[in-house]
Amino acid sequence: MLIDMSTSRPGTPDSPNSPATARRRHDDAPVTADLFARLHELQEGPEREALRDELATAWLPMAHRIASRFRDRGESLEDLKQVAALGLVKAIDRYDPSRGAFESYAVPTITGEVKRHFRDRMWALRVPRRVQELRNKVRLARRELAQNPGAPEPTVAEIATHTGLTEEEVATGVEALESFSTLSLDAELSSADEGYSLADTLGAPDGSYDVVVDRESAKQSLRNLPERERAILYMRFFEDMTQSRIADQLGISQMHVSRLISRSCARVRDEALGRRPNQPGSSAH
């Protein structure tokens, strides 16, 4: 577990009075080049693990400083510090001392880890990375254009000119700015006594559309039926006549009426679905 040690031990290269301290960019950037050189040469084992923990402890204040840049963005600072600490550990494991100062490598590594946390964990709904990047560009442009006191809210056209994006891309970024979190379907949309929720404004599937589609699909097939069979289907399904009454009116048996109805319906169904009489799945005639 990483422990934040904000004070340096007297007599070490990290002492505030040492000459190396004056050359550091930040007070939380200790001089650990020798430790990293040793770490790079050691094989996996207890000694390397102990040295790795010592380096992580020494550089942890810097990781916390980077995490604090992202405060007030909807995530607790303590969680951000944990994410930054994870990025620090990754930086220590991947750092090659021959390629320059550790701070130059660690800062973008830790910053990238925190940004990935926001990208992957903070959105209530997963959105494409392209949209997230547009959101960040629009947010930054808004802040830059509104720096002067009393400056009006920048327009879409002004943001597009400032960022080099199209107005459509800016509109997408603006929409993403307002969609970082979700709104419950039970959220009240009116403060009146008879308020309604968001769910009350949403539409529902309309079964009538399916009826229209089915009727249009079956229309031509019904026209292709023999006249007597069309008459039987009309009496049965539109006039709601019983099979016995249809049989009496046509002078045939009820059993015959039942067979004609079954055969006609099967034919209409198969033709509406595009099946041929001998095609697998079609009904027998």
Phi, psi and chi 1 to 4 in degrees:
 res  aa     phi    psi   chi1   chi2   chi3   chi4
   1 MET       -  134.2  179.6  175.7  179.0      -
   2 LEU   -78.7  138.8  -57.2 -178.3      -      -
   3 ILE  -119.9  130.8  -56.9  173.6      -      -
   4 ASP   -77.3  112.0 -171.6   -5.8      -      -
   5 MET  -112.8   97.6  -61.4  178.7   63.8      -
   6 SER   -83.8  -10.2   56.5      -      -      -
   7 THR  -111.8  148.5   58.2      -      -      -
   8 SER   -96.8  151.7  -58.4      -      -      -
   9 ARG   -80.2  136.6  -64.7 -173.7  -61.4  -86.4
  10 PRO   -60.7  142.3  -20.1   31.2      -      -
  11 GLY    88.7   -4.8      -      -      -      -
  12 THR   -96.0  167.2   67.6      -      -      -
  13 PRO   -62.7  -16.1  -23.9   32.6      -      -
  14 ASP   -86.5    0.7  -62.6  -28.0      -      -
  15 SER   -62.7  139.1  173.5      -      -      -
  16 PRO   -57.4  -21.1  -22.5   33.2      -      -
  17 ASN   -89.8   -5.7  -62.6  -37.6      -      -
  18 SER   -74.4  149.3   64.9      -      -      -
  19 PRO   -62.4  -32.2  -21.0   31.2      -      -
  20 ALA   -64.3  -29.1      -      -      -      -
  21 THR   -62.4  -34.5  -56.7      -      -      -
  22 ALA   -66.4  -21.9      -      -      -      -
  23 ARG   -90.8   -7.2  -63.5 -166.5  -62.1  -89.6
  24 ARG   -74.9  148.3  -61.3  177.7 -156.1  151.5
  25 ARG   -75.6  -32.8  -66.6  177.9   57.4 -170.2
  26 HIS  -136.0  156.6  -60.2   96.3      -      -
  27 ASP   -69.1  -19.5  -68.0  -21.8      -      -
  28 ASP   -96.3   20.7   53.7   21.0      -      -
  29 ALA  -110.3   87.7      -      -      -      -
  30 PRO   -71.1  161.2   27.5  -35.6      -      -
  31 VAL   -88.0  106.5  177.9      -      -      -
  32 THR  -132.3   23.4   52.7      -      -      -
  33 ALA   -59.7  -41.4      -      -      -      -
  34 ASP   -65.1  -39.0  -67.5  -18.2      -      -
  35 LEU   -64.8  -41.1  -64.0  180.0      -      -
  36 PHE   -66.7  -35.9  -87.1  112.9      -      -
  37 ALA   -63.1  -42.0      -      -      -      -
  38 ARG   -65.2  -43.7  -77.0  178.4   51.4 -157.1
  39 LEU   -60.2  -38.5 -177.0   72.9      -      -
  40 HIS   -66.1  -27.0 -167.7   64.8      -      -
  41 GLU   -90.7  -19.8  -64.5  173.5   -5.3      -
  42 LEU   -79.1  146.4  -70.7  174.0      -      -
  43 GLN   -85.4  165.9  -60.4  -66.1  -34.0      -
  44 GLU   -58.1  135.2  -68.8  -66.6  -23.3      -
  45 GLY   164.2  179.1      -      -      -      -
  46 PRO   -59.4  -39.4  -22.9   32.8      -      -
  47 GLU   -64.8  -41.5 -175.7  179.1   -3.2      -
  48 ARG   -67.2  -39.8 -169.0  178.6 -167.2  -78.8
  49 GLU   -62.3  -41.3  -73.1  -64.3  -39.9      -
  50 ALA   -65.8  -41.2      -      -      -      -
  51 LEU   -67.6  -37.5 -175.2   55.7      -      -
  52 ARG   -62.8  -43.0  179.7  171.6  174.5  -99.0
  53 ASP   -64.5  -37.6  -71.3  -14.6      -      -
  54 GLU   -64.0  -41.9 -177.4  179.6   -9.2      -
  55 LEU   -66.4  -41.4  -75.3  166.9      -      -
  56 ALA   -62.8  -40.5      -      -      -      -
  57 THR   -65.2  -39.0  -59.9      -      -      -
  58 ALA   -67.5  -36.0      -      -      -      -
  59 TRP   -97.2   -1.6  -75.5   93.6      -      -
  60 LEU   -59.3  -39.5 -170.8   60.3      -      -
  61 PRO   -56.9  -36.6  -27.2   36.6      -      -
  62 MET   -65.2  -41.7 -176.4 -164.8   69.2      -
  63 ALA   -61.3  -39.0      -      -      -      -
  64 HIS   -67.3  -36.6  -72.7  176.2      -      -
  65 ARG   -63.1  -41.4  170.6  170.8   55.7   82.2
  66 ILE   -64.9  -40.8  -65.0  173.7      -      -
  67 ALA   -62.4  -35.3      -      -      -      -
  68 SER   -66.8  -19.3   65.5      -      -      -
  69 ARG   -65.6  -22.4  -61.3  175.5 -175.3  171.1
  70 PHE  -103.9   15.2  -62.9   86.2      -      -
  71 ARG   -66.4  163.0   67.0  169.2   74.4 -127.1
  72 ASP    61.5   33.9  -58.8  -33.8      -      -
  73 ARG  -120.7   23.6  -64.9 -166.7 -173.4 -177.9
  74 GLY    96.5    1.3      -      -      -      -
  75 GLU  -127.9  142.9 -177.6   72.0  -51.1      -
  76 SER   -67.8  148.2   71.0      -      -      -
  77 LEU   -64.3  -35.4 -177.9   57.7      -      -
  78 GLU   -63.3  -40.5  -73.1  -55.9  -45.9      -
  79 ASP   -65.9  -39.2  -72.4  -16.0      -      -
  80 LEU   -64.9  -36.8  -67.9  177.7      -      -
  81 LYS   -64.2  -37.5  -73.6 -178.1  177.3  179.9
  82 GLN   -64.6  -41.4  -70.3  -64.1  -38.4      -
  83 VAL   -64.4  -42.3  174.5      -      -      -
  84 ALA   -64.2  -37.9      -      -      -      -
  85 ALA   -63.1  -37.7      -      -      -      -
  86 LEU   -63.7  -42.4  176.1   60.6      -      -
  87 GLY   -62.5  -36.6      -      -      -      -
  88 LEU   -62.4  -45.2  171.2   62.1      -      -
  89 VAL   -61.2  -41.6  171.9      -      -      -
  90 LYS   -62.9  -39.7  -70.2 -178.5  178.2 -179.5
  91 ALA   -64.6  -40.9      -      -      -      -
  92 ILE   -63.7  -42.5  -68.1  173.1      -      -
  93 ASP   -67.9  -31.4  -70.8  -21.1      -      -
  94 ARG   -99.0   -7.6  -60.8  170.4 -176.1  172.5
  95 TYR   -72.1  137.0  171.6   59.6      -      -
  96 ASP  -113.5  112.4 -176.7   -8.6      -      -
  97 PRO   -57.5  -23.1  -23.1   33.6      -      -
  98 SER   -75.8   -6.0   65.7      -      -      -
  99 ARG  -106.8   17.4  -64.2 -164.7  173.1 -174.7
 100 GLY   118.3 -172.7      -      -      -      -
 101 ALA   -69.1  145.1      -      -      -      -
 102 PHE   -62.4  -39.3  175.6   70.1      -      -
 103 GLU   -59.5  -38.3 -175.0  176.7    5.9      -
 104 SER   -64.4  -29.3  -60.2      -      -      -
 105 TYR   -87.6  -37.8  177.7   77.2      -      -
 106 ALA   -72.2  -39.3      -      -      -      -
 107 VAL   -58.6  -52.7  169.7      -      -      -
 108 PRO   -66.0  -30.8   19.3  -30.0      -      -
 109 THR   -65.8  -47.0  -58.8      -      -      -
 110 ILE   -67.2  -43.8  -63.3  170.6      -      -
 111 THR   -60.2  -43.2  -57.7      -      -      -
 112 GLY   -62.8  -36.7      -      -      -      -
 113 GLU   -65.3  -41.7 -167.6   70.2   24.7      -
 114 VAL   -66.5  -42.2  176.2      -      -      -
 115 LYS   -64.1  -38.2  -72.4 -177.9  176.6 -179.9
 116 ARG   -64.0  -34.9  -86.4 -167.8  -64.8  -86.2
 117 HIS   -60.7  -45.4  174.4   76.5      -      -
 118 PHE   -65.1  -41.0  -81.5   97.0      -      -
 119 ARG   -66.4  -41.1 -174.7 -171.0   69.2 -151.4
 120 ASP   -96.1  -23.5  -61.4  -24.4      -      -
 121 ARG  -114.8  -26.1  -58.0  -68.8 -178.9   86.9
 122 MET   -89.3  -18.8  -67.3  -59.1  -64.0      -
 123 TRP   -76.1  131.1  -71.4   81.7      -      -
 124 ALA   -65.5  -33.7      -      -      -      -
 125 LEU  -124.8  140.8  -67.0  176.8      -      -
 126 ARG   -69.6  126.8  179.7   72.5  173.7  176.2
 127 VAL  -122.4  156.5  -61.1      -      -      -
 128 PRO   -59.8  149.1  -22.4   32.2      -      -
 129 ARG   -59.9  -36.0 -179.4  179.2  -62.3 -177.5
 130 ARG   -58.6  -41.1 -178.3 -174.6   67.7   85.9
 131 VAL   -68.9  -38.3  175.8      -      -      -
 132 GLN   -63.4  -39.7  -63.7 -178.6   28.4      -
 133 GLU   -66.8  -39.0  -68.1  173.3   -9.9      -
 134 LEU   -61.8  -41.1  -70.5  175.4      -      -
 135 ARG   -59.4  -44.8  171.1 -172.4  178.2  -87.7
 136 ASN   -65.2  -40.6  -67.5  -26.3      -      -
 137 LYS   -64.4  -42.5  -70.5  179.9  180.0  179.0
 138 VAL   -66.8  -41.6  169.4      -      -      -
 139 ARG   -62.1  -44.2  179.0  175.1   57.4   82.0
 140 LEU   -65.4  -41.8 -178.8   60.2      -      -
 141 ALA   -64.4  -41.2      -      -      -      -
 142 ARG   -58.2  -44.2  -86.9 -176.5  166.6 -179.2
 143 ARG   -66.4  -41.4 -174.8  167.5   58.9 -168.2
 144 GLU   -68.2  -39.1  -68.1  174.7  -11.5      -
 145 LEU   -74.7  -21.0  -68.4  172.4      -      -
 146 ALA  -105.2   21.4      -      -      -      -
 147 GLN   -65.6  -38.7  -76.2 -178.5   -8.8      -
 148 ASN   -71.5  135.5  -63.0  -31.4      -      -
 149 PRO   -59.3  135.8  -23.3   34.0      -      -
 150 GLY    80.2    2.4      -      -      -      -
 151 ALA   -67.9  136.4      -      -      -      -
 152 PRO   -71.1  163.6   27.1  -34.5      -      -
 153 GLU   -62.6  125.7 -177.8   73.2   16.5      -
 154 PRO   -64.1  143.9   22.0  -32.1      -      -
 155 THR   -81.9  168.9   64.5      -      -      -
 156 VAL   -60.4  -41.4  171.1      -      -      -
 157 ALA   -63.5  -40.6      -      -      -      -
 158 GLU   -66.8  -41.0  -69.9  172.6  -19.7      -
 159 ILE   -64.9  -40.2  -64.6  175.1      -      -
 160 ALA   -62.2  -43.1      -      -      -      -
 161 THR   -64.8  -39.7  -58.9      -      -      -
 162 HIS   -69.0  -36.2 -175.3   77.0      -      -
 163 THR   -99.0  -17.0   58.0      -      -      -
 164 GLY    80.7   10.8      -      -      -      -
 165 LEU   -88.6  164.5  -59.5  172.2      -      -
 166 THR   -80.0  161.4   65.2      -      -      -
 167 GLU   -64.3  -32.0  -68.0 -168.9   11.7      -
 168 GLU   -66.0  -40.9 -177.5  178.3   -4.6      -
 169 GLU   -66.6  -38.3  -71.6  173.4  -29.8      -
 170 VAL   -63.4  -42.5  171.8      -      -      -
 171 ALA   -61.1  -38.2      -      -      -      -
 172 THR   -64.8  -41.5  -59.8      -      -      -
 173 GLY   -65.6  -39.4      -      -      -      -
 174 VAL   -63.4  -42.7  171.2      -      -      -
 175 GLU   -62.9  -38.9 -175.4  176.1   -9.7      -
 176 ALA   -67.0  -32.7      -      -      -      -
 177 LEU   -58.6  -33.8  -84.0  172.1      -      -
 178 GLU   -95.1    7.2  -59.4  169.7   -6.2      -
 179 SER  -124.2   23.4  -55.4      -      -      -
 180 PHE   -66.1  -33.1 -166.1   70.9      -      -
 181 SER  -124.8  158.5   59.2      -      -      -
 182 THR   -94.0  161.0   56.1      -      -      -
 183 LEU  -113.2  130.6 -175.9   63.5      -      -
 184 SER   -63.6  144.4  170.5      -      -      -
 185 LEU   -65.0  -19.5  -69.3  176.8      -      -
 186 ASP   -89.5    1.9  -65.0  -33.4      -      -
 187 ALA   -64.4  133.9      -      -      -      -
 188 GLU   -74.2  131.0  -69.4  -72.5  -23.0      -
 189 LEU  -102.8   -2.3  -62.2 -176.7      -      -
 190 SER  -140.1  140.6  173.6      -      -      -
 191 SER   -90.7   -0.5   58.3      -      -      -
 192 ALA   -70.4  167.8      -      -      -      -
 193 ASP   -61.3  -36.4  -66.2  -22.3      -      -
 194 GLU  -101.8   52.2  -62.3 -178.8   -1.8      -
 195 GLY   -67.3  160.0      -      -      -      -
 196 TYR  -125.4  157.0   55.1   89.7      -      -
 197 SER   -98.1  170.7   67.2      -      -      -
 198 LEU   -60.9  -35.9  178.0   60.7      -      -
 199 ALA   -61.8  -29.6      -      -      -      -
 200 ASP   -69.4  -18.5  -63.9  -31.0      -      -
 201 THR   -92.6   -7.0   67.4      -      -      -
 202 LEU   -86.1  142.2  -57.4  179.0      -      -
 203 GLY   -78.1  169.8      -      -      -      -
 204 ALA  -130.0  156.4      -      -      -      -
 205 PRO   -57.2  136.1  -23.5   33.6      -      -
 206 ASP  -103.0  112.3 -168.6  -21.4      -      -
 207 GLY   -64.7  -18.9      -      -      -      -
 208 SER   -63.8  -30.6  -60.9      -      -      -
 209 TYR   -63.6  -39.8  -71.5  112.7      -      -
 210 ASP   -64.2  -37.5  -67.4  -26.9      -      -
 211 VAL   -63.3  -43.1  173.5      -      -      -
 212 VAL   -61.7  -45.2  171.6      -      -      -
 213 VAL   -62.0  -43.2  172.1      -      -      -
 214 ASP   -64.9  -40.9  -68.5  -18.0      -      -
 215 ARG   -65.2  -42.8  -75.8 -176.9  175.0  177.2
 216 GLU   -65.9  -36.0  -70.2  -60.3  -47.0      -
 217 SER   -68.1  -34.3  -59.4      -      -      -
 218 ALA   -91.3  -10.5      -      -      -      -
 219 LYS   -57.9  -51.8 -176.1 -177.5  -67.2 -176.5
 220 GLN   -67.5  -36.7 -173.8   58.3   45.5      -
 221 SER   -64.8  -37.4  -60.6      -      -      -
 222 LEU   -64.8  -38.1  -70.5  169.3      -      -
 223 ARG   -65.9  -27.3  -70.6  172.8  179.1  168.7
 224 ASN   -80.5  -10.5  -65.8  -23.3      -      -
 225 LEU   -72.9  152.6  -70.1  175.3      -      -
 226 PRO   -58.5  154.0  -23.5   33.1      -      -
 227 GLU   -58.6  -40.7 -176.4  177.4   -8.9      -
 228 ARG   -66.3  -39.1 -176.3  173.5   69.3  166.6
 229 GLU   -68.8  -37.1  -67.1 -176.0   16.2      -
 230 ARG   -62.1  -39.8  -70.9 -155.9  -51.9  -89.4
 231 ALA   -65.2  -41.2      -      -      -      -
 232 ILE   -63.7  -45.4  -69.6  174.8      -      -
 233 LEU   -63.7  -37.8  -68.3 -178.3      -      -
 234 TYR   -63.9  -47.4 -177.3   81.8      -      -
 235 MET   -63.6  -35.6  -73.2 -174.8  -74.4      -
 236 ARG   -77.5  -44.9  179.1   68.2 -174.3   93.0
 237 PHE  -101.9  -17.6  -64.3  107.7      -      -
 238 PHE  -107.4  -33.8  -71.1   86.2      -      -
 239 GLU  -100.5   -2.0  -65.2 -172.5  -10.2      -
 240 ASP    56.9   38.7 -158.8   24.5      -      -
 241 MET   -84.8  147.8  -66.0  174.1   60.0      -
 242 THR   -76.3  161.8   63.5      -      -      -
 243 GLN   -63.5  -35.1  -67.1 -176.1   11.5      -
 244 SER   -64.8  -41.8  -61.3      -      -      -
 245 ARG   -68.7  -38.9 -174.7  177.9  173.2 -171.0
 246 ILE   -62.4  -42.6  -64.4  171.9      -      -
 247 ALA   -61.6  -42.3      -      -      -      -
 248 ASP   -64.6  -39.3  -68.4  -19.3      -      -
 249 GLN   -70.1  -33.2 -174.5  164.1  -29.1      -
 250 LEU   -95.7  -10.1  -62.6  179.4      -      -
 251 GLY    74.0   33.4      -      -      -      -
 252 ILE  -128.1  172.1   57.4  178.6      -      -
 253 SER   -77.6  157.5   67.8      -      -      -
 254 GLN   -64.4  -36.6  178.9 -178.4  -16.6      -
 255 MET   -60.6  -40.2 -176.6   65.0   68.8      -
 256 HIS   -65.4  -41.7 -165.5 -173.5      -      -
 257 VAL   -59.8  -42.7  170.4      -      -      -
 258 SER   -61.8  -43.9  178.3      -      -      -
 259 ARG   -64.0  -41.6  -75.7 -161.5  -60.9  -93.3
 260 LEU   -64.7  -39.3  -71.2  173.6      -      -
 261 ILE   -64.4  -46.0  -68.5  175.3      -      -
 262 SER   -62.8  -44.5  -63.0      -      -      -
 263 ARG   -65.8  -41.9 -174.6  176.6   68.4 -177.1
 264 SER   -66.0  -44.0  -59.6      -      -      -
 265 CYS   -63.7  -41.0  -70.5      -      -      -
 266 ALA   -62.9  -41.1      -      -      -      -
 267 ARG   -65.3  -44.1  177.9  178.2  173.6 -179.7
 268 VAL   -63.8  -41.7  170.2      -      -      -
 269 ARG   -63.9  -46.0  179.0  172.0   59.1 -108.5
 270 ASP   -64.1  -41.2  -72.0  -17.4      -      -
 271 GLU   -69.5  -35.5  -69.6 -175.8    3.0      -
 272 ALA   -66.9  -32.7      -      -      -      -
 273 LEU   -87.8    0.9  -64.5  175.3      -      -
 274 GLY    78.8   20.7      -      -      -      -
 275 ARG   -91.1  145.0  -63.1  171.9 -178.8  163.8
 276 ARG   -91.6  158.9  -63.0  178.4  179.8  178.6
 277 PRO   -54.5  -37.8  -26.0   34.0      -      -
 278 ASN   -97.1    4.7  -62.5  -34.8      -      -
 279 GLN   -75.7  139.7 -174.2  177.7   -2.7      -
 280 PRO   -55.4  135.9  -25.1   33.8      -      -
 281 GLY    95.6  -12.8      -      -      -      -
 282 SER   -79.3  157.6   63.0      -      -      -
 283 SER   -83.5  148.4  -56.5      -      -      -
 284 ALA   -73.7  139.0      -      -      -      -
 285 HIS  -104.6      -  -66.9  -74.3      -      -
